[in-house]
Amino acid sequence: MRAYELMIIFSADLDESTVQTSINRITGQAKDAGATVEKIDKWGVRRFAYEIDHRWEGFYVVLEIASPNPLDETDRTLRLADDVIRHKFIRLPLAEAHRRGLAAVTA
């Protein structure tokens, strides 16, 4: 399994329930691809260092995911979502994945 960190920046105009619905949809898609979502960390609304898409704030969410398969469909969904300002998948190095305690992570 590979370990990933996924950061998503949602529009700050969204309420908490809409963000949670989007997170549920994304985690459901990842689970359908065989992944396990180990941790969901909601950072809340943060100010950007610079303007992005005519906005100065966004709602940050970070997910830790372990997956044996690529998460291409999840990435595609995030690219097409209107309420997502930016997202970034990062494949964690093996040592960092073990440090975070992600389940059954191997090279």
KOLGU-4560 file (N, C-alpha, C; in nm, 3 decimals, padded with zeros to 5 digits):
<recs>
<n_xx: 00.083 n_yy: -00.119 n_zz: 00.000 ca_xx: 00.000 ca_yy: 00.000 ca_zz: 00.000 c_xx: 00.087 c_yy: 00.124 c_zz: 00.000 mol: A seq: 1 type: MET>
<n_xx: 00.034 n_yy: 00.226 n_zz: -00.062 ca_xx: 00.103 ca_yy: 00.354 ca_zz: -00.065 c_xx: 00.029 c_yy: 00.451 c_zz: 00.026 mol: A seq: 2 type: ARG>
<n_xx: 00.104 n_yy: 00.540 n_zz: 00.086 ca_xx: 00.045 ca_yy: 00.639 ca_zz: 00.176 c_xx: 00.042 c_yy: 00.774 c_zz: 00.106 mol: A seq: 3 type: ALA>
<n_xx: -00.072 n_yy: 00.841 n_zz: 00.117 ca_xx: -00.091 ca_yy: 00.972 ca_zz: 00.056 c_xx: -00.141 c_yy: 01.071 c_zz: 00.159 mol: A seq: 4 type: TYR>
<n_xx: -00.106 n_yy: 01.196 n_zz: 00.137 ca_xx: -00.167 ca_yy: 01.306 ca_zz: 00.210 c_xx: -00.240 c_yy: 01.390 c_zz: 00.106 mol: A seq: 5 type: GLU>
<n_xx: -00.366 n_yy: 01.418 n_zz: 00.131 ca_xx: -00.447 ca_yy: 01.496 ca_zz: 00.039 c_xx: -00.494 c_yy: 01.622 c_zz: 00.110 mol: A seq: 6 type: LEU>
<n_xx: -00.453 n_yy: 01.737 n_zz: 00.055 ca_xx: -00.501 ca_yy: 01.864 ca_zz: 00.109 c_xx: -00.602 c_yy: 01.921 c_zz: 00.012 mol: A seq: 7 type: MET>
<n_xx: -00.717 n_yy: 01.961 n_zz: 00.065 ca_xx: -00.823 ca_yy: 02.020 ca_zz: -00.016 c_xx: -00.856 c_yy: 02.156 c_zz: 00.042 mol: A seq: 8 type: ILE>
<n_xx: -00.869 n_yy: 02.255 n_zz: -00.045 ca_xx: -00.912 ca_yy: 02.387 ca_zz: -00.003 c_xx: -01.049 c_yy: 02.412 c_zz: -00.066 mol: A seq: 9 type: ILE>
<n_xx: -01.150 n_yy: 02.418 n_zz: 00.019 ca_xx: -01.286 ca_yy: 02.446 ca_zz: -00.024 c_xx: -01.311 c_yy: 02.595 c_zz: -00.016 mol: A seq: 10 type: PHE>
<n_xx: -01.412 n_yy: 02.640 n_zz: -00.086 ca_xx: -01.452 ca_yy: 02.780 ca_zz: -00.080 c_xx: -01.493 c_yy: 02.815 c_zz: 00.064 mol: A seq: 11 type: SER>
<n_xx: -01.450 n_yy: 02.930 n_zz: 00.113 ca_xx: -01.483 ca_yy: 02.972 ca_zz: 00.249 c_xx: -01.631 c_yy: 03.007 c_zz: 00.263 mol: A seq: 12 type: ALA>
<n_xx: -01.700 n_yy: 03.026 n_zz: 00.152 ca_xx: -01.843 ca_yy: 03.059 ca_zz: 00.155 c_xx: -01.930 c_yy: 02.941 c_zz: 00.194 mol: A seq: 13 type: ASP>
<n_xx: -01.876 n_yy: 02.819 n_zz: 00.188 ca_xx: -01.954 ca_yy: 02.700 ca_zz: 00.218 c_xx: -01.974 c_yy: 02.685 c_zz: 00.368 mol: A seq: 14 type: LEU>
<n_xx: -02.088 n_yy: 02.628 n_zz: 00.406 ca_xx: -02.109 ca_yy: 02.600 ca_zz: 00.548 c_xx: -02.051 c_yy: 02.462 c_zz: 00.582 mol: A seq: 15 type: ASP>
<n_xx: -02.043 n_yy: 02.434 n_zz: 00.711 ca_xx: -01.979 ca_yy: 02.312 ca_zz: 00.760 c_xx: -02.045 c_yy: 02.185 c_zz: 00.705 mol: A seq: 16 type: GLU>
<n_xx: -02.177 n_yy: 02.185 n_zz: 00.694 ca_xx: -02.246 ca_yy: 02.065 ca_zz: 00.647 c_xx: -02.218 c_yy: 02.037 c_zz: 00.499 mol: A seq: 17 type: SER>
<n_xx: -02.203 n_yy: 02.141 n_zz: 00.419 ca_xx: -02.170 ca_yy: 02.123 ca_zz: 00.278 c_xx: -02.029 c_yy: 02.069 c_zz: 00.262 mol: A seq: 18 type: THR>
<n_xx: -01.937 n_yy: 02.121 n_zz: 00.342 ca_xx: -01.799 ca_yy: 02.071 ca_zz: 00.338 c_xx: -01.797 c_yy: 01.924 c_zz: 00.381 mol: A seq: 19 type: VAL>
<n_xx: -01.871 n_yy: 01.889 n_zz: 00.486 ca_xx: -01.874 ca_yy: 01.751 ca_zz: 00.532 c_xx: -01.934 c_yy: 01.658 c_zz: 00.426 mol: A seq: 20 type: GLN>
<n_xx: -02.035 n_yy: 01.704 n_zz: 00.355 ca_xx: -02.094 ca_yy: 01.624 ca_zz: 00.247 c_xx: -01.991 c_yy: 01.598 c_zz: 00.137 mol: A seq: 21 type: THR>
<n_xx: -01.914 n_yy: 01.700 n_zz: 00.103 ca_xx: -01.809 ca_yy: 01.683 ca_zz: 00.002 c_xx: -01.700 c_yy: 01.588 c_zz: 00.050 mol: A seq: 22 type: SER>
<n_xx: -01.662 n_yy: 01.599 n_zz: 00.177 ca_xx: -01.561 ca_yy: 01.508 ca_zz: 00.233 c_xx: -01.613 c_yy: 01.365 c_zz: 00.230 mol: A seq: 23 type: ILE>
<n_xx: -01.739 n_yy: 01.345 n_zz: 00.265 ca_xx: -01.797 ca_yy: 01.210 ca_zz: 00.262 c_xx: -01.797 c_yy: 01.152 c_zz: 00.121 mol: A seq: 24 type: ASN>
<n_xx: -01.828 n_yy: 01.236 n_zz: 00.022 ca_xx: -01.827 ca_yy: 01.191 ca_zz: -00.117 c_xx: -01.685 c_yy: 01.151 c_zz: -00.160 mol: A seq: 25 type: ARG>
<n_xx: -01.586 n_yy: 01.230 n_zz: -00.122 ca_xx: -01.448 ca_yy: 01.204 ca_zz: -00.161 c_xx: -01.395 c_yy: 01.078 c_zz: -00.091 mol: A seq: 26 type: ILE>
<n_xx: -01.423 n_yy: 01.065 n_zz: 00.039 ca_xx: -01.376 ca_yy: 00.945 ca_zz: 00.110 c_xx: -01.448 c_yy: 00.820 c_zz: 00.059 mol: A seq: 27 type: THR>
<n_xx: -01.573 n_yy: 00.834 n_zz: 00.022 ca_xx: -01.646 ca_yy: 00.721 ca_zz: -00.035 c_xx: -01.586 c_yy: 00.675 c_zz: -00.166 mol: A seq: 28 type: GLY>
<n_xx: -01.547 n_yy: 00.770 n_zz: -00.248 ca_xx: -01.483 ca_yy: 00.737 ca_zz: -00.375 c_xx: -01.348 c_yy: 00.671 c_zz: -00.352 mol: A seq: 29 type: GLN>
<n_xx: -01.272 n_yy: 00.720 n_zz: -00.256 ca_xx: -01.143 ca_yy: 00.659 ca_zz: -00.225 c_xx: -01.161 c_yy: 00.518 c_zz: -00.174 mol: A seq: 30 type: ALA>
<n_xx: -01.261 n_yy: 00.496 n_zz: -00.090 ca_xx: -01.287 ca_yy: 00.361 ca_zz: -00.038 c_xx: -01.331 c_yy: 00.266 c_zz: -00.149 mol: A seq: 31 type: LYS>
<n_xx: -01.405 n_yy: 00.317 n_zz: -00.246 ca_xx: -01.445 ca_yy: 00.236 ca_zz: -00.361 c_xx: -01.324 c_yy: 00.192 c_zz: -00.442 mol: A seq: 32 type: ASP>
<n_xx: -01.217 n_yy: 00.271 n_zz: -00.440 ca_xx: -01.094 ca_yy: 00.238 ca_zz: -00.511 c_xx: -01.004 c_yy: 00.146 c_zz: -00.429 mol: A seq: 33 type: ALA>
<n_xx: -01.049 n_yy: 00.105 n_zz: -00.310 ca_xx: -00.972 ca_yy: 00.014 ca_zz: -00.227 c_xx: -00.887 c_yy: 00.082 c_zz: -00.121 mol: A seq: 34 type: GLY>
<n_xx: -00.903 n_yy: 00.211 n_zz: -00.105 ca_xx: -00.822 ca_yy: 00.287 ca_zz: -00.008 c_xx: -00.888 c_yy: 00.287 c_zz: 00.129 mol: A seq: 35 type: ALA>
<n_xx: -00.807 n_yy: 00.318 n_zz: 00.229 ca_xx: -00.859 ca_yy: 00.341 ca_zz: 00.363 c_xx: -00.820 c_yy: 00.483 c_zz: 00.404 mol: A seq: 36 type: THR>
<n_xx: -00.915 n_yy: 00.557 n_zz: 00.454 ca_xx: -00.891 ca_yy: 00.693 ca_zz: 00.501 c_xx: -00.857 c_yy: 00.683 c_zz: 00.648 mol: A seq: 37 type: VAL>
<n_xx: -00.732 n_yy: 00.711 n_zz: 00.680 ca_xx: -00.683 ca_yy: 00.694 ca_zz: 00.816 c_xx: -00.717 c_yy: 00.812 c_zz: 00.907 mol: A seq: 38 type: GLU>
<n_xx: -00.715 n_yy: 00.934 n_zz: 00.850 ca_xx: -00.734 ca_yy: 01.051 ca_zz: 00.934 c_xx: -00.792 c_yy: 01.165 c_zz: 00.850 mol: A seq: 39 type: LYS>
<n_xx: -00.885 n_yy: 01.238 n_zz: 00.908 ca_xx: -00.941 ca_yy: 01.359 ca_zz: 00.846 c_xx: -00.919 c_yy: 01.473 c_zz: 00.944 mol: A seq: 40 type: ILE>
<n_xx: -00.847 n_yy: 01.573 n_zz: 00.900 ca_xx: -00.813 ca_yy: 01.687 ca_zz: 00.985 c_xx: -00.869 c_yy: 01.814 c_zz: 00.922 mol: A seq: 41 type: ASP>
<n_xx: -00.970 n_yy: 01.872 n_zz: 00.986 ca_xx: -01.029 ca_yy: 01.996 ca_zz: 00.937 c_xx: -00.959 c_yy: 02.114 c_zz: 01.003 mol: A seq: 42 type: LYS>
<n_xx: -00.896 n_yy: 02.196 n_zz: 00.922 ca_xx: -00.824 ca_yy: 02.312 ca_zz: 00.973 c_xx: -00.914 c_yy: 02.434 c_zz: 00.984 mol: A seq: 43 type: TRP>
<n_xx: -01.024 n_yy: 02.434 n_zz: 00.913 ca_xx: -01.114 ca_yy: 02.548 ca_zz: 00.916 c_xx: -01.076 c_yy: 02.653 c_zz: 00.813 mol: A seq: 44 type: GLY>
<n_xx: -01.133 n_yy: 02.771 n_zz: 00.829 ca_xx: -01.110 ca_yy: 02.880 ca_zz: 00.733 c_xx: -00.977 c_yy: 02.947 c_zz: 00.764 mol: A seq: 45 type: VAL>
<n_xx: -00.894 n_yy: 02.959 n_zz: 00.662 ca_xx: -00.763 ca_yy: 03.024 ca_zz: 00.673 c_xx: -00.749 c_yy: 03.128 c_zz: 00.563 mol: A seq: 46 type: ARG>
<n_xx: -00.674 n_yy: 03.230 n_zz: 00.590 ca_xx: -00.648 ca_yy: 03.334 ca_zz: 00.490 c_xx: -00.532 c_yy: 03.290 c_zz: 00.401 mol: A seq: 47 type: ARG>
<n_xx: -00.544 n_yy: 03.316 n_zz: 00.270 ca_xx: -00.438 ca_yy: 03.284 ca_zz: 00.174 c_xx: -00.327 c_yy: 03.387 c_zz: 00.181 mol: A seq: 48 type: PHE>
<n_xx: -00.209 n_yy: 03.349 n_zz: 00.137 ca_xx: -00.097 ca_yy: 03.442 ca_zz: 00.127 c_xx: -00.115 c_yy: 03.534 c_zz: 00.007 mol: A seq: 49 type: ALA>
<n_xx: -00.192 n_yy: 03.487 n_zz: -00.091 ca_xx: -00.220 ca_yy: 03.566 ca_zz: -00.210 c_xx: -00.358 c_yy: 03.528 c_zz: -00.262 mol: A seq: 50 type: TYR>
<n_xx: -00.412 n_yy: 03.608 n_zz: -00.349 ca_xx: -00.547 ca_yy: 03.586 ca_zz: -00.402 c_xx: -00.549 c_yy: 03.466 c_zz: -00.496 mol: A seq: 51 type: GLU>
<n_xx: -00.644 n_yy: 03.378 n_zz: -00.477 ca_xx: -00.664 ca_yy: 03.262 ca_zz: -00.563 c_xx: -00.807 c_yy: 03.265 c_zz: -00.613 mol: A seq: 52 type: ILE>
<n_xx: -00.825 n_yy: 03.269 n_zz: -00.744 ca_xx: -00.959 ca_yy: 03.271 ca_zz: -00.805 c_xx: -01.047 c_yy: 03.381 c_zz: -00.744 mol: A seq: 53 type: ASP>
<n_xx: -00.992 n_yy: 03.497 n_zz: -00.724 ca_xx: -01.063 ca_yy: 03.614 ca_zz: -00.669 c_xx: -01.112 c_yy: 03.591 c_zz: -00.527 mol: A seq: 54 type: HIS>
<n_xx: -01.041 n_yy: 03.505 n_zz: -00.453 ca_xx: -01.077 ca_yy: 03.478 ca_zz: -00.314 c_xx: -00.953 c_yy: 03.496 c_zz: -00.227 mol: A seq: 55 type: ARG>
<n_xx: -00.977 n_yy: 03.533 n_zz: -00.101 ca_xx: -00.868 ca_yy: 03.552 ca_zz: -00.006 c_xx: -00.870 c_yy: 03.452 c_zz: 00.108 mol: A seq: 56 type: TRP>
<n_xx: -00.976 n_yy: 03.368 n_zz: 00.117 ca_xx: -00.987 ca_yy: 03.269 ca_zz: 00.226 c_xx: -01.040 c_yy: 03.137 c_zz: 00.171 mol: A seq: 57 type: GLU>
<n_xx: -01.007 n_yy: 03.030 n_zz: 00.242 ca_xx: -01.056 ca_yy: 02.899 ca_zz: 00.205 c_xx: -01.065 c_yy: 02.809 c_zz: 00.327 mol: A seq: 58 type: GLY>
<n_xx: -01.146 n_yy: 02.703 n_zz: 00.316 ca_xx: -01.165 ca_yy: 02.606 ca_zz: 00.423 c_xx: -01.073 c_yy: 02.488 c_zz: 00.393 mol: A seq: 59 type: PHE>
<n_xx: -00.973 n_yy: 02.466 n_zz: 00.480 ca_xx: -00.871 ca_yy: 02.363 ca_zz: 00.457 c_xx: -00.911 c_yy: 02.231 c_zz: 00.524 mol: A seq: 60 type: TYR>
<n_xx: -00.888 n_yy: 02.121 n_zz: 00.451 ca_xx: -00.908 ca_yy: 01.987 ca_zz: 00.504 c_xx: -00.790 c_yy: 01.901 c_zz: 00.458 mol: A seq: 61 type: VAL>
<n_xx: -00.732 n_yy: 01.823 n_zz: 00.549 ca_xx: -00.620 ca_yy: 01.735 ca_zz: 00.517 c_xx: -00.661 c_yy: 01.592 c_zz: 00.550 mol: A seq: 62 type: VAL>
<n_xx: -00.641 n_yy: 01.501 n_zz: 00.452 ca_xx: -00.674 ca_yy: 01.360 ca_zz: 00.471 c_xx: -00.548 c_yy: 01.277 c_zz: 00.456 mol: A seq: 63 type: LEU>
<n_xx: -00.533 n_yy: 01.174 n_zz: 00.539 ca_xx: -00.427 ca_yy: 01.076 ca_zz: 00.524 c_xx: -00.491 c_yy: 00.949 c_zz: 00.472 mol: A seq: 64 type: GLU>
<n_xx: -00.440 n_yy: 00.900 n_zz: 00.360 ca_xx: -00.503 ca_yy: 00.788 ca_zz: 00.290 c_xx: -00.397 c_yy: 00.682 c_zz: 00.260 mol: A seq: 65 type: ILE>
<n_xx: -00.433 n_yy: 00.556 n_zz: 00.280 ca_xx: -00.349 ca_yy: 00.442 ca_zz: 00.240 c_xx: -00.424 c_yy: 00.368 c_zz: 00.131 mol: A seq: 66 type: ALA>
<n_xx: -00.358 n_yy: 00.348 n_zz: 00.017 ca_xx: -00.427 ca_yy: 00.288 ca_zz: -00.097 c_xx: -00.333 c_yy: 00.197 c_zz: -00.177 mol: A seq: 67 type: SER>
<n_xx: -00.382 n_yy: 00.081 n_zz: -00.217 ca_xx: -00.302 ca_yy: -00.006 ca_zz: -00.304 c_xx: -00.312 c_yy: 00.037 c_zz: -00.450 mol: A seq: 68 type: PRO>
<n_xx: -00.413 n_yy: 00.117 n_zz: -00.484 ca_xx: -00.438 ca_yy: 00.158 ca_zz: -00.621 c_xx: -00.423 c_yy: 00.309 c_zz: -00.635 mol: A seq: 69 type: ASN>
<n_xx: -00.392 n_yy: 00.357 n_zz: -00.755 ca_xx: -00.390 ca_yy: 00.502 ca_zz: -00.777 c_xx: -00.529 c_yy: 00.562 c_zz: -00.756 mol: A seq: 70 type: PRO>
<n_xx: -00.534 n_yy: 00.683 n_zz: -00.710 ca_xx: -00.662 ca_yy: 00.750 ca_zz: -00.681 c_xx: -00.696 c_yy: 00.848 c_zz: -00.792 mol: A seq: 71 type: LEU>
<n_xx: -00.689 n_yy: 00.800 n_zz: -00.916 ca_xx: -00.712 ca_yy: 00.886 ca_zz: -01.032 c_xx: -00.854 c_yy: 00.940 c_zz: -01.037 mol: A seq: 72 type: ASP>
<n_xx: -00.952 n_yy: 00.858 n_zz: -01.006 ca_xx: -01.091 ca_yy: 00.904 ca_zz: -01.012 c_xx: -01.120 c_yy: 01.009 c_zz: -00.906 mol: A seq: 73 type: GLU>
<n_xx: -01.062 n_yy: 00.994 n_zz: -00.788 ca_xx: -01.077 ca_yy: 01.095 ca_zz: -00.683 c_xx: -01.013 c_yy: 01.226 c_zz: -00.726 mol: A seq: 74 type: THR>
<n_xx: -00.895 n_yy: 01.218 n_zz: -00.787 ca_xx: -00.827 ca_yy: 01.337 ca_zz: -00.837 c_xx: -00.912 c_yy: 01.406 c_zz: -00.944 mol: A seq: 75 type: ASP>
<n_xx: -00.970 n_yy: 01.330 n_zz: -01.033 ca_xx: -01.054 ca_yy: 01.386 ca_zz: -01.139 c_xx: -01.177 c_yy: 01.455 c_zz: -01.080 mol: A seq: 76 type: ARG>
<n_xx: -01.239 n_yy: 01.393 n_zz: -00.982 ca_xx: -01.356 ca_yy: 01.451 ca_zz: -00.918 c_xx: -01.322 c_yy: 01.584 c_zz: -00.852 mol: A seq: 77 type: THR>
<n_xx: -01.207 n_yy: 01.590 n_zz: -00.785 ca_xx: -01.165 ca_yy: 01.714 ca_zz: -00.719 c_xx: -01.135 c_yy: 01.824 c_zz: -00.820 mol: A seq: 78 type: LEU>
<n_xx: -01.078 n_yy: 01.786 n_zz: -00.936 ca_xx: -01.051 ca_yy: 01.886 ca_zz: -01.039 c_xx: -01.178 c_yy: 01.946 c_zz: -01.095 mol: A seq: 79 type: ARG>
<n_xx: -01.284 n_yy: 01.867 n_zz: -01.103 ca_xx: -01.410 ca_yy: 01.913 ca_zz: -01.162 c_xx: -01.505 c_yy: 01.979 c_zz: -01.062 mol: A seq: 80 type: LEU>
<n_xx: -01.480 n_yy: 01.962 n_zz: -00.933 ca_xx: -01.572 ca_yy: 02.015 ca_zz: -00.831 c_xx: -01.567 c_yy: 02.167 c_zz: -00.827 mol: A seq: 81 type: ALA>
<n_xx: -01.685 n_yy: 02.229 n_zz: -00.829 ca_xx: -01.693 ca_yy: 02.374 ca_zz: -00.826 c_xx: -01.659 c_yy: 02.433 c_zz: -00.690 mol: A seq: 82 type: ASP>
<n_xx: -01.684 n_yy: 02.357 n_zz: -00.582 ca_xx: -01.660 ca_yy: 02.410 ca_zz: -00.448 c_xx: -01.516 c_yy: 02.391 c_zz: -00.402 mol: A seq: 83 type: ASP>
<n_xx: -01.431 n_yy: 02.325 n_zz: -00.481 ca_xx: -01.290 ca_yy: 02.304 ca_zz: -00.447 c_xx: -01.206 c_yy: 02.410 c_zz: -00.518 mol: A seq: 84 type: VAL>
<n_xx: -01.132 n_yy: 02.488 n_zz: -00.439 ca_xx: -01.045 ca_yy: 02.591 ca_zz: -00.497 c_xx: -00.915 c_yy: 02.528 c_zz: -00.545 mol: A seq: 85 type: ILE>
<n_xx: -00.852 n_yy: 02.448 n_zz: -00.458 ca_xx: -00.728 ca_yy: 02.377 ca_zz: -00.491 c_xx: -00.726 c_yy: 02.245 c_zz: -00.416 mol: A seq: 86 type: ARG>
<n_xx: -00.649 n_yy: 02.150 n_zz: -00.471 ca_xx: -00.623 ca_yy: 02.025 ca_zz: -00.399 c_xx: -00.484 c_yy: 01.976 c_zz: -00.438 mol: A seq: 87 type: HIS>
<n_xx: -00.425 n_yy: 01.894 n_zz: -00.353 ca_xx: -00.291 ca_yy: 01.844 ca_zz: -00.379 c_xx: -00.275 c_yy: 01.706 c_zz: -00.316 mol: A seq: 88 type: LYS>
<n_xx: -00.240 n_yy: 01.608 n_zz: -00.398 ca_xx: -00.203 ca_yy: 01.475 ca_zz: -00.350 c_xx: -00.053 c_yy: 01.471 c_zz: -00.331 mol: A seq: 89 type: PHE>
<n_xx: -00.009 n_yy: 01.419 n_zz: -00.218 ca_xx: 00.133 ca_yy: 01.400 ca_zz: -00.194 c_xx: 00.153 c_yy: 01.255 c_zz: -00.153 mol: A seq: 90 type: ILE>
<n_xx: 00.240 n_yy: 01.185 n_zz: -00.225 ca_xx: 00.274 ca_yy: 01.049 ca_zz: -00.185 c_xx: 00.381 c_yy: 01.059 c_zz: -00.077 mol: A seq: 91 type: ARG>
<n_xx: 00.348 n_yy: 01.005 n_zz: 00.040 ca_xx: 00.439 ca_yy: 01.016 ca_zz: 00.153 c_xx: 00.554 c_yy: 00.917 c_zz: 00.140 mol: A seq: 92 type: LEU>
<n_xx: 00.675 n_yy: 00.958 n_zz: 00.174 ca_xx: 00.787 ca_yy: 00.863 ca_zz: 00.178 c_xx: 00.759 c_yy: 00.752 c_zz: 00.281 mol: A seq: 93 type: PRO>
<n_xx: 00.818 n_yy: 00.638 n_zz: 00.260 ca_xx: 00.792 ca_yy: 00.522 ca_zz: 00.345 c_xx: 00.821 c_yy: 00.550 c_zz: 00.492 mol: A seq: 94 type: LEU>
<n_xx: 00.930 n_yy: 00.619 n_zz: 00.521 ca_xx: 00.966 ca_yy: 00.649 ca_zz: 00.661 c_xx: 00.860 c_yy: 00.738 c_zz: 00.726 mol: A seq: 95 type: ALA>
<n_xx: 00.810 n_yy: 00.837 n_zz: 00.652 ca_xx: 00.708 ca_yy: 00.927 ca_zz: 00.706 c_xx: 00.576 c_yy: 00.853 c_zz: 00.726 mol: A seq: 96 type: GLU>
<n_xx: 00.543 n_yy: 00.762 n_zz: 00.636 ca_xx: 00.420 ca_yy: 00.683 ca_zz: 00.651 c_xx: 00.426 c_yy: 00.596 c_zz: 00.776 mol: A seq: 97 type: ALA>
<n_xx: 00.541 n_yy: 00.536 n_zz: 00.801 ca_xx: 00.557 ca_yy: 00.455 ca_zz: 00.923 c_xx: 00.554 c_yy: 00.543 c_zz: 01.048 mol: A seq: 98 type: HIS>
<n_xx: 00.612 n_yy: 00.662 n_zz: 01.040 ca_xx: 00.612 ca_yy: 00.752 ca_zz: 01.155 c_xx: 00.470 c_yy: 00.794 c_zz: 01.191 mol: A seq: 99 type: ARG>
<n_xx: 00.388 n_yy: 00.814 n_zz: 01.089 ca_xx: 00.247 ca_yy: 00.851 ca_zz: 01.112 c_xx: 00.158 c_yy: 00.733 c_zz: 01.149 mol: A seq: 100 type: ARG>
<n_xx: 00.211 n_yy: 00.612 n_zz: 01.135 ca_xx: 00.136 ca_yy: 00.494 ca_zz: 01.174 c_xx: 00.028 c_yy: 00.453 c_zz: 01.076 mol: A seq: 101 type: GLY>
<n_xx: 00.049 n_yy: 00.482 n_zz: 00.948 ca_xx: -00.048 ca_yy: 00.440 ca_zz: 00.848 c_xx: -00.044 c_yy: 00.288 c_zz: 00.833 mol: A seq: 102 type: LEU>
<n_xx: -00.160 n_yy: 00.228 n_zz: 00.827 ca_xx: -00.174 ca_yy: 00.082 ca_zz: 00.833 c_xx: -00.118 c_yy: 00.014 c_zz: 00.709 mol: A seq: 103 type: ALA>
<n_xx: -00.038 n_yy: -00.088 n_zz: 00.731 ca_xx: 00.010 ca_yy: -00.180 ca_zz: 00.628 c_xx: 00.072 c_yy: -00.109 c_zz: 00.508 mol: A seq: 104 type: ALA>
<n_xx: 00.151 n_yy: -00.007 n_zz: 00.534 ca_xx: 00.215 ca_yy: 00.065 ca_zz: 00.424 c_xx: 00.345 c_yy: -00.004 c_zz: 00.390 mol: A seq: 105 type: VAL>
<n_xx: 00.361 n_yy: -00.033 n_zz: 00.262 ca_xx: 00.484 ca_yy: -00.095 ca_zz: 00.212 c_xx: 00.532 c_yy: -00.019 c_zz: 00.091 mol: A seq: 106 type: THR>
<n_xx: 00.649 n_yy: -00.053 n_zz: 00.043 ca_xx: 00.705 ca_yy: 00.015 ca_zz: -00.075 c_xx: 00.631 c_yy: -00.025 c_zz: -00.195 mol: A seq: 107 type: ALA>
</recs>
